Amino acid sequence: MTNVENLDIADIKAGLAAGTMIVVDVREANEFEAGHIPSARLNPLSIFSAADLPVHEGKRVVLSCRSGKRSLTAAAMAQAAGVAIDAHYAGGMLDWVAHGEPVETGAA
């Protein structure tokens, strides 16, 4: 079983505001285009590649999806590939939108 920290909206907002976090959205392209967390990057689960995850010194990569299920699956895939992903946004876009946070639209 993967060892992944469940982050909440406060964690995500703080990490993005501080510039210490990169959110990678693992939903499909059409879902991402319909609305995503500002500055999020796309890496769809259907074609997920741990090798395509951004690697930035000093920035934590956090996976996100609609509700937290696909991001856990992607985290397990990344860990199996030897990529140290240790967190995901447990509430995903459903939580982000429910809190009235800004949403960007359009392609990655």
KOLGUMI-556617 format. One record per atom (N, C-alpha, C, CB): residue number from 1; x, y, z; residue in three letters; atom name. Coordinates in Angstrom, 1 decimal. Each point is the difference from the previous one (the first is absolute). Last residue first. Glycine has a CB too. Example, Ala and Ser with C-alpha at 12.3 -4.5 7.8 and 13.67 -1.06 7.14 Angstrom:
# KOLGUMI-556617
k:east:north:up:r:a
2:12.8:-2.2:7.1:SER:N
2:0.9:1.1:0.0:SER:CA
2:-0.8:1.1:0.8:SER:C
2:1.2:-0.6:-2.2:SER:CB
1:-0.9:-5.1:2.1:ALA:N
1:-0.9:1.2:0.0:ALA:CA
1:0.9:1.2:0.0:ALA:C
1:-1.9:-1.2:1.2:ALA:CB
***
This chain:
# KOLGUMI-556617
k:east:north:up:r:a
108:-4.2:22.4:-21.2:ALA:N
108:1.2:0.0:0.8:ALA:CA
108:1.1:0.8:-0.8:ALA:C
108:-0.5:-2.2:1.1:ALA:CB
107:-4.7:3.3:-2.1:ALA:N
107:0.9:-1.1:-0.1:ALA:CA
107:1.3:0.3:0.8:ALA:C
107:-0.9:-0.6:-2.2:ALA:CB
106:-3.9:2.8:3.7:GLY:N
106:0.9:-0.1:-1.1:GLY:CA
106:1.0:-1.1:0.0:GLY:C
106:-0.3:2.4:-0.2:GLY:CB
105:-1.9:0.6:4.4:THR:N
105:-0.5:-0.9:-1.0:THR:CA
105:1.0:0.0:-1.2:THR:C
105:-2.4:0.4:0.7:THR:CB
104:2.3:0.7:5.1:GLU:N
104:0.5:0.4:-1.4:GLU:CA
104:-0.6:-1.0:-1.0:GLU:C
104:2.1:1.0:0.9:GLU:CB
103:-3.6:0.7:4.3:VAL:N
103:0.2:-1.1:-0.9:VAL:CA
103:0.4:0.6:-1.4:VAL:C
103:-1.7:-1.4:1.2:VAL:CB
102:1.3:2.9:4.6:PRO:N
102:0.0:0.3:-1.5:PRO:CA
102:0.3:-1.2:-0.8:PRO:C
102:0.7:2.3:0.5:PRO:CB
101:-3.3:-2.9:4.2:GLU:N
101:1.3:0.4:-0.4:GLU:CA
101:0.0:0.3:-1.5:GLU:C
101:1.1:-1.3:1.8:GLU:CB
100:-4.6:-0.2:1.5:GLY:N
100:-0.1:1.2:-0.8:GLY:CA
100:1.3:0.5:-0.5:GLY:C
100:-1.9:0.5:1.3:GLY:CB
99:0.7:-4.7:1.2:HIS:N
99:0.5:1.1:0.8:HIS:CA
99:0.0:1.4:-0.7:HIS:C
99:1.4:-1.7:1.2:HIS:CB
98:-2.7:-2.4:-3.4:ALA:N
98:-1.0:0.2:1.1:ALA:CA
98:0.5:1.1:1.0:ALA:C
98:-0.5:-2.4:-0.1:ALA:CB
97:3.3:1.1:-3.5:VAL:N
97:-1.1:0.7:-0.5:VAL:CA
97:-1.0:0.3:1.1:VAL:C
97:0.3:-1.0:-2.2:VAL:CB
96:3.4:-1.6:3.3:TRP:N
96:0.5:1.3:-0.5:TRP:CA
96:-1.2:0.8:-0.4:TRP:C
96:2.2:-1.0:-0.8:TRP:CB
95:-3.0:-3.5:1.8:ASP:N
95:0.3:0.8:1.2:ASP:CA
95:0.3:1.4:-0.3:ASP:C
95:0.7:-2.1:1.2:ASP:CB
94:-1.2:-0.9:-4.7:LEU:N
94:-1.3:0.1:0.6:LEU:CA
94:0.2:0.9:1.3:LEU:C
94:-0.7:-2.3:-0.9:LEU:CB
93:4.6:1.0:-1.5:MET:N
93:-0.8:1.1:-0.6:MET:CA
93:-1.3:0.2:0.6:MET:C
93:1.2:-0.4:-2.1:MET:CB
92:2.1:-2.3:5.2:GLY:N
92:0.0:0.2:-1.4:GLY:CA
92:-0.9:1.2:-0.5:GLY:C
92:0.4:-2.4:-0.3:GLY:CB
91:0.8:0.0:4.8:GLY:N
91:-1.4:0.4:-0.5:GLY:CA
91:-0.1:0.3:-1.5:GLY:C
91:-0.3:1.0:2.3:GLY:CB
90:4.5:-2.3:-0.2:ALA:N
90:-1.0:-1.0:0.4:ALA:CA
90:-1.4:0.4:-0.5:ALA:C
90:1.4:-0.6:2.0:ALA:CB
89:3.6:1.6:-3.8:TYR:N
89:-1.1:0.8:0.5:TYR:CA
89:-1.2:-0.9:0.2:TYR:C
89:0.9:2.1:-1.2:TYR:CB
88:4.3:-3.9:1.6:HIS:N
88:-1.1:0.4:-0.9:HIS:CA
88:-1.0:0.8:0.6:HIS:C
88:0.4:-2.2:-1.2:HIS:CB
87:5.1:0.1:1.9:ALA:N
87:-1.2:0.7:0.4:ALA:CA
87:-1.0:0.2:-1.2:ALA:C
87:1.4:1.2:1.7:ALA:CB
86:3.3:-3.1:-1.8:ASP:N
86:-0.5:-0.4:1.4:ASP:CA
86:-1.3:0.7:0.4:ASP:C
86:2.4:-0.3:0.6:ASP:CB
85:1.3:-1.4:-4.8:ILE:N
85:-1.2:0.8:0.2:ILE:CA
85:-0.6:-0.4:1.3:ILE:C
85:-0.5:0.2:-2.5:ILE:CB
84:5.1:-1.4:-0.2:ALA:N
84:-0.4:0.3:1.4:ALA:CA
84:-1.2:1.0:0.1:ALA:C
84:2.4:-0.5:0.7:ALA:CB
83:-0.8:-3.4:-4.4:VAL:N
83:-0.1:1.5:0.1:VAL:CA
83:-0.6:0.3:1.4:VAL:C
83:-0.2:0.3:-2.5:VAL:CB
82:1.0:-4.8:0.4:GLY:N
82:1.1:0.6:0.7:GLY:CA
82:0.0:1.5:0.1:GLY:C
82:1.2:-1.9:-0.8:GLY:CB
81:-4.6:-1.3:-1.0:ALA:N
81:1.0:0.4:-1.0:ALA:CA
81:1.3:0.6:0.7:ALA:C
81:-1.9:0.3:-1.7:ALA:CB
80:-1.9:-1.5:4.3:ALA:N
80:0.5:-1.2:-0.6:ALA:CA
80:1.1:0.2:-1.0:ALA:C
80:-2.3:-1.0:0.4:ALA:CB
79:0.1:4.8:1.5:GLN:N
79:0.9:-0.7:1.0:GLN:CA
79:0.6:-1.3:-0.6:GLN:C
79:-1.3:1.1:1.9:GLN:CB
78:-1.9:1.2:-4.5:ALA:N
78:1.3:0.7:0.1:ALA:CA
78:0.9:-0.6:0.9:ALA:C
78:-1.2:2.1:-0.5:ALA:CB
77:-3.1:-3.9:0.3:MET:N
77:0.7:-0.3:-1.3:MET:CA
77:1.4:0.7:0.0:MET:C
77:-2.2:-0.2:-1.2:MET:CB
76:-0.7:1.0:4.8:ALA:N
76:0.5:-1.3:0.1:ALA:CA
76:0.8:-0.4:-1.3:ALA:C
76:-2.0:-0.6:1.5:ALA:CB
75:-0.2:4.7:-1.4:ALA:N
75:1.1:0.1:0.9:ALA:CA
75:0.6:-1.4:0.2:ALA:C
75:-1.1:1.9:1.2:ALA:CB
74:-2.7:-1.5:-3.9:ALA:N
74:1.1:0.6:-0.7:ALA:CA
74:1.2:0.0:1.0:ALA:C
74:-1.5:1.4:-1.5:ALA:CB
73:-2.6:-2.7:3.3:THR:N
73:0.5:-1.0:-1.0:THR:CA
73:1.3:0.5:-0.7:THR:C
73:-2.4:-0.8:-0.3:THR:CB
72:0.2:3.8:3.2:LEU:N
72:0.7:-1.1:0.7:LEU:CA
72:0.5:-1.1:-0.9:LEU:C
72:-1.5:0.5:1.9:LEU:CB
71:-1.0:3.0:-3.8:SER:N
71:1.3:0.5:0.4:SER:CA
71:0.7:-1.0:0.9:SER:C
71:-0.9:2.3:-0.1:SER:CB
70:-3.5:-3.2:-1.4:ARG:N
70:1.0:-0.2:-1.1:ARG:CA
70:1.4:0.5:0.4:ARG:C
70:-1.8:0.2:-1.6:ARG:CB
69:-1.7:0.4:4.8:LYS:N
69:0.2:-1.4:-0.3:LYS:CA
69:1.1:-0.2:-1.1:LYS:C
69:-2.4:-0.5:0.6:LYS:CB
68:0.5:4.8:1.1:GLY:N
68:1.0:-0.6:0.8:GLY:CA
68:0.4:-1.5:-0.3:GLY:C
68:-0.7:1.6:1.7:GLY:CB
67:-2.5:1.7:-4.0:SER:N
67:-0.5:-0.3:1.4:SER:CA
67:1.1:-0.6:0.9:SER:C
67:-2.2:-0.3:-0.9:SER:CB
66:2.9:2.0:-3.7:ARG:N
66:-1.3:0.5:0.3:ARG:CA
66:-0.3:-0.2:1.5:ARG:C
66:-0.7:-0.6:-2.3:ARG:CB
65:5.7:0.9:1.4:CYS:N
65:-0.9:-0.5:-1.0:CYS:CA
65:-1.4:0.6:0.4:CYS:C
65:1.4:-2.1:-0.4:CYS:CB
64:4.5:2.5:1.6:SER:N
64:-1.4:0.4:0.2:SER:CA
64:-0.9:-0.6:-1.1:SER:C
64:0.7:2.1:1.1:SER:CB
63:4.8:-2.1:1.4:LEU:N
63:-1.0:-0.4:-1.0:LEU:CA
63:-1.4:0.3:0.4:LEU:C
63:1.5:-1.9:-0.6:LEU:CB
62:3.6:4.1:1.6:VAL:N
62:-1.3:-0.5:0.6:VAL:CA
62:-0.9:-0.4:-1.1:VAL:C
62:0.3:1.4:2.1:VAL:CB
61:5.2:0.1:-1.1:VAL:N
61:-1.0:-0.4:-1.0:VAL:CA
61:-1.1:-0.7:0.7:VAL:C
61:1.7:-0.2:-1.8:VAL:CB
60:2.1:3.9:3.6:ARG:N
60:-0.7:-1.3:0.2:ARG:CA
60:-1.0:-0.2:-1.1:ARG:C
60:0.3:0.2:2.5:ARG:CB
59:4.4:2.8:-2.3:LYS:N
59:-1.4:0.0:-0.2:LYS:CA
59:-0.6:-1.4:0.1:LYS:C
59:0.2:2.0:-1.5:LYS:CB
58:4.6:-0.9:1.7:GLY:N
58:-0.7:0.8:1.0:GLY:CA
58:-1.5:0.1:-0.1:GLY:C
58:2.1:1.2:0.2:GLY:CB
57:0.6:-2.5:-4.5:GLU:N
57:0.6:0.1:1.3:GLU:CA
57:-0.8:0.9:1.0:GLU:C
57:2.3:-0.4:-1.1:GLU:CB
56:-4.5:-2.4:-2.9:HIS:N
56:0.6:1.4:0.3:HIS:CA
56:0.6:0.0:1.3:HIS:C
56:-1.7:1.1:-1.5:HIS:CB
55:-0.8:-4.3:-2.5:VAL:N
55:1.0:-0.2:1.1:VAL:CA
55:0.7:1.4:0.2:VAL:C
55:0.4:-2.5:-0.5:VAL:CB
54:-5.2:0.2:-1.9:PRO:N
54:1.0:1.1:0.1:PRO:CA
54:0.9:-0.3:1.2:PRO:C
54:-1.6:1.6:-1.1:PRO:CB
53:-0.7:-5.6:-1.8:LEU:N
53:-0.3:0.9:1.1:LEU:CA
53:1.1:1.1:0.1:LEU:C
53:-1.2:-1.9:1.2:LEU:CB
52:1.0:-1.9:-4.4:ASP:N
52:-0.5:1.4:-0.4:ASP:CA
52:-0.3:0.9:1.2:ASP:C
52:-0.9:-1.1:-2.1:ASP:CB
51:2.2:-3.5:2.6:ALA:N
51:1.1:0.7:-0.6:ALA:CA
51:-0.3:1.4:-0.4:ALA:C
51:0.9:-2.2:-0.8:ALA:CB
50:-4.2:-0.9:2.4:ALA:N
50:0.8:0.6:1.1:ALA:CA
50:1.2:0.8:-0.5:ALA:C
50:-0.7:-1.9:1.4:ALA:CB
49:-4.0:0.9:-4.0:SER:N
49:1.4:-0.3:-0.1:SER:CA
49:0.8:0.7:1.2:SER:C
49:-0.1:-0.3:-2.5:SER:CB
48:-5.3:-1.0:0.4:PHE:N
48:0.9:0.5:1.0:PHE:CA
48:1.4:-0.5:-0.1:PHE:C
48:-2.0:0.1:1.5:PHE:CB
47:-2.5:-0.3:-4.0:ILE:N
47:1.3:-0.1:-0.6:ILE:CA
47:1.1:0.5:0.9:ILE:C
47:-1.0:0.3:-2.3:ILE:CB
46:-3.4:-0.6:3.8:SER:N
46:-0.1:-0.9:-1.0:SER:CA
46:1.3:-0.2:-0.8:SER:C
46:-2.4:0.6:-0.2:SER:CB
45:1.8:2.7:3.7:LEU:N
45:0.2:-1.3:0.5:LEU:CA
45:0.0:-1.1:-1.1:LEU:C
45:-1.0:0.7:2.1:LEU:CB
44:2.5:4.5:-3.0:PRO:N
44:-1.2:-0.8:0.1:PRO:CA
44:0.3:-1.5:0.5:PRO:C
44:-1.0:1.4:-1.8:PRO:CB
43:3.2:3.5:2.3:ASN:N
43:0.7:-1.3:-0.3:ASN:CA
43:-1.1:-1.1:0.2:ASN:C
43:2.3:0.9:0.8:ASN:CB
42:-1.6:5.0:-0.7:LEU:N
42:-0.8:-1.2:-0.4:LEU:CA
42:0.9:-1.2:-0.2:LEU:C
42:-1.8:1.5:-1.0:LEU:CB
41:2.0:3.2:4.3:ARG:N
41:0.5:-0.6:-1.2:ARG:CA
41:-0.7:-1.3:-0.3:ARG:C
41:2.3:1.0:0.4:ARG:CB
40:-3.4:4.0:2.4:ALA:N
40:0.1:-1.5:0.0:ALA:CA
40:0.5:-0.4:-1.3:ALA:C
40:-1.8:-0.3:1.7:ALA:CB
39:0.7:4.9:-0.4:SER:N
39:1.4:-0.4:-0.1:SER:CA
39:0.2:-1.5:0.0:SER:C
39:0.6:2.1:1.2:SER:CB
38:-5.4:-0.6:0.5:PRO:N
38:1.0:0.9:-0.7:PRO:CA
38:1.4:-0.5:0.2:PRO:C
38:-1.6:1.9:0.2:PRO:CB
37:-2.4:-5.4:-0.1:ILE:N
37:0.7:0.9:1.0:ILE:CA
37:1.0:0.9:-0.8:ILE:C
37:-0.3:-1.7:1.9:ILE:CB
36:-3.8:-0.1:-4.8:HIS:N
36:1.1:-0.6:0.8:HIS:CA
36:0.6:1.1:0.9:HIS:C
36:0.5:-1.6:-1.8:HIS:CB
35:-4.5:0.3:-2.4:GLY:N
35:0.3:0.7:1.2:GLY:CA
35:1.0:-0.7:0.9:GLY:C
35:-2.3:1.0:-0.1:GLY:CB
34:0.9:-2.1:-4.5:ALA:N
34:-1.3:0.5:0.5:ALA:CA
34:0.3:0.9:1.3:ALA:C
34:-1.3:-2.0:-1.0:ALA:CB
33:4.8:-0.4:-1.1:GLU:N
33:-0.3:1.1:-0.8:GLU:CA
33:-1.3:0.7:0.5:GLU:C
33:1.1:-1.0:-2.0:GLU:CB
32:0.3:-3.0:4.0:PHE:N
32:1.0:1.0:0.3:PHE:CA
32:-0.4:1.3:-0.7:PHE:C
32:1.8:-1.7:0.3:PHE:CB
31:-4.2:-2.2:-1.3:GLU:N
31:-0.3:0.5:1.3:GLU:CA
31:0.9:1.2:0.4:GLU:C
31:-0.7:-2.4:0.7:GLU:CB
30:1.6:0.2:-4.8:ASN:N
30:-1.3:0.7:-0.1:ASN:CA
30:-0.5:0.5:1.4:ASN:C
30:-0.6:-1.4:-1.9:ASN:CB
29:4.6:-1.2:1.7:ALA:N
29:0.2:1.3:-0.7:ALA:CA
29:-1.3:0.8:0.0:ALA:C
29:1.9:-1.0:-1.3:ALA:CB
28:-1.5:-2.7:5.2:GLU:N
28:0.2:0.0:-1.5:GLU:CA
28:0.0:1.4:-0.5:GLU:C
28:-1.1:-2.3:-0.1:GLU:CB
27:3.0:1.5:5.1:ARG:N
27:-1.3:-0.3:-0.7:ARG:CA
27:0.3:0.0:-1.5:ARG:C
27:-1.4:1.1:1.8:ARG:CB
26:4.6:-0.2:1.8:VAL:N
26:0.0:-1.2:-0.8:VAL:CA
26:-1.3:-0.4:-0.6:VAL:C
26:1.8:-0.8:1.6:VAL:CB
25:1.4:5.3:0.2:ASP:N
25:-1.4:-0.5:-0.1:ASP:CA
25:0.0:-1.3:-0.9:ASP:C
25:-1.0:2.4:0.2:ASP:CB
24:4.7:0.4:3.0:VAL:N
24:-0.2:-0.7:-1.2:VAL:CA
24:-1.3:-0.7:0.0:VAL:C
24:2.5:-0.4:-0.2:VAL:CB
23:0.2:4.7:2.9:VAL:N
23:-1.2:-0.9:-0.1:VAL:CA
23:0.0:-0.6:-1.4:VAL:C
23:-1.3:1.4:1.7:VAL:CB
22:5.3:0.9:1.5:ILE:N
22:-0.5:-0.2:-1.3:ILE:CA
22:-1.1:-1.0:0.0:ILE:C
22:2.2:0.6:-1.0:ILE:CB
21:0.5:2.8:4.9:MET:N
21:-0.7:-1.2:-0.4:MET:CA
21:-0.4:0.1:-1.5:MET:C
21:-0.9:-0.2:2.3:MET:CB
20:2.9:3.7:0.5:THR:N
20:0.8:-1.2:0.4:THR:CA
20:-0.6:-1.3:-0.5:THR:C
20:0.7:1.2:2.0:THR:CB
19:-2.1:3.7:-2.0:GLY:N
19:0.9:-0.4:-1.2:GLY:CA
19:0.8:-1.2:0.3:GLY:C
19:0.1:2.3:-0.7:GLY:CB
18:-3.5:0.1:3.4:ALA:N
18:1.4:0.1:0.4:ALA:CA
18:0.9:-0.3:-1.2:ALA:C
18:-0.6:-0.6:2.4:ALA:CB
17:-4.1:0.2:-2.8:ALA:N
17:0.3:1.4:0.3:ALA:CA
17:1.4:0.2:0.3:ALA:C
17:-2.3:0.3:0.9:ALA:CB
16:0.8:-4.7:-1.6:LEU:N
16:0.0:0.8:-1.3:LEU:CA
16:0.3:1.4:0.3:LEU:C
16:-1.7:-1.5:-0.9:LEU:CB
15:1.4:-1.3:4.6:GLY:N
15:1.1:-0.4:-0.8:GLY:CA
15:0.1:0.8:-1.3:GLY:C
15:-0.2:-2.3:1.0:GLY:CB
14:-3.5:3.0:1.9:ALA:N
14:1.2:0.4:0.6:ALA:CA
14:1.2:-0.3:-0.8:ALA:C
14:-1.0:-0.2:2.2:ALA:CB
13:-3.2:-1.5:-3.5:LYS:N
13:0.0:1.5:-0.2:LYS:CA
13:1.3:0.6:0.6:LYS:C
13:-2.5:0.0:0.1:LYS:CB
12:1.7:-4.7:0.5:ILE:N
12:0.2:0.4:-1.4:ILE:CA
12:0.2:1.5:-0.2:ILE:C
12:-1.3:-2.1:-0.7:ILE:CB
11:0.2:0.5:5.0:ASP:N
11:1.4:-0.4:-0.4:ASP:CA
11:0.3:0.4:-1.4:ASP:C
11:-0.1:-1.9:1.6:ASP:CB
10:-4.3:2.5:0.0:ALA:N
10:1.0:1.0:0.6:ALA:CA
10:1.4:-0.3:-0.3:ALA:C
10:-1.6:0.2:1.9:ALA:CB
9:-1.8:-3.2:-3.4:ILE:N
9:0.0:1.2:-0.7:ILE:CA
9:1.0:1.0:0.6:ILE:C
9:-2.4:-0.4:-0.7:ILE:CB
8:3.7:-4.5:1.8:ASP:N
8:-1.3:0.6:-0.1:ASP:CA
8:0.1:1.4:-0.7:ASP:C
8:-0.8:-1.2:2.1:ASP:CB
7:3.6:-3.9:-2.1:LEU:N
7:0.1:1.5:0.2:LEU:CA
7:-1.4:0.5:-0.1:LEU:C
7:2.3:0.2:-0.8:LEU:CB
6:0.1:-5.1:1.9:ASN:N
6:-1.2:0.6:-0.5:ASN:CA
6:0.0:1.5:0.3:ASN:C
6:-1.3:-2.2:0.4:ASN:CB
5:5.5:-1.5:-1.2:GLU:N
5:-0.7:0.9:0.9:GLU:CA
5:-1.2:0.6:-0.7:GLU:C
5:2.2:0.6:1.1:GLU:CB
4:0.2:-5.5:-1.9:VAL:N
4:-0.2:1.3:-0.6:VAL:CA
4:-0.8:0.9:1.0:VAL:C
4:0.0:-1.0:-2.3:VAL:CB
3:2.3:-4.0:1.3:ASN:N
3:0.1:0.9:1.2:ASN:CA
3:-0.1:1.4:-0.6:ASN:C
3:1.4:-1.6:1.4:ASN:CB
2:-3.1:-3.5:-3.5:THR:N
2:0.8:1.3:-0.1:THR:CA
2:-0.1:0.8:1.3:THR:C
2:-0.4:0.0:-2.5:THR:CB
1:0.1:-5.5:2.0:MET:N
1:-0.8:1.2:0.0:MET:CA
1:0.9:1.2:0.0:MET:C
1:-1.9:-1.2:1.2:MET:CB
***
